[in-house]
Amino acid sequence: MRRVQDGHAITASARAECIDPSTLFRALRRRREAGPSVQGRVVIIGAGALGREVAQWLRRDGRGESIVYLDDTATGDAVIGSLAAYQRAAGDQVLIAVADPATRERIASQLLSVASFIASTAITGSCLIGDGALLLPHCLVSADAVLGACVIVNTYSSIGHDVQLGDYCTLSSHVDLTGRVRVGARTFFGSGARVLPGITIGAGCTIGAGAVVVRDVPAGATVFGNPARQIA
């Protein structure tokens, strides 16, 4: 579990030195996230659209020296084989770039460890972020939020204060989880979904694109619409 501290002290120091705080934060994040992986490979499981996007953000943040893919069906110069045939090399950092929560959980269960990626333009308050998380550009994780293992928070999504997000959840782009929302493991949010404060969503749910969730959602349900209604 990664603890991310409030950046107020860093921001104040940067302004005192006449440095743009956002520039300093980006530099600090790139240095922190690079770590030993600069000397090894970044191995992305999944060579589809999400995998290619993650590779693009890695390169933008200066981590593109050696990116390869594992995929059971795709081929290409950077695809080195399937997950079953993968032999971890020294220095490899493995990222799971598969949007489906259940598939991501199955893949993670086959690995000894998974790496996290927090984009330099992601905004994080004082929060807890589980191993294997992918926080893509311009997402926001606010004060005292807790994110489980291997969650994906896509571009421009917002996680409000005191939100609890279970393992393997996926937030597509522009999702808004407002304050004190509780979400069970393996829940998938379509693009533009919004959840009102204090709502509880059970495990294994699907929240449709553009849905506005105004009441609790039972485990395993699929909801859609504004206001969201259960359709499965």
Buried (B, 14 or more C-beta within 10 A) or exposed (E): EEEBEEBEEBBEEBEEEEEEBEEBBBEBBBEEBBEEBBEBBBBBBBBBEBBBBBBBBBEBBBBEBBBBBBBEEBEEEBBBEEBEEBEBEEEBBBBBBBBBBEBBBEBBEEBEEBBBBBBBBBBBBBBBBBBBBBBBBBBBBBBBBBBBBBBBBBBBBBBBBBBBBBBBBBBBBBBBBBBBBBBBBBBBBBBBBBBBEEBBBBBBBBBBBBBBBEEEBBEBBBBBEEEBBEEE
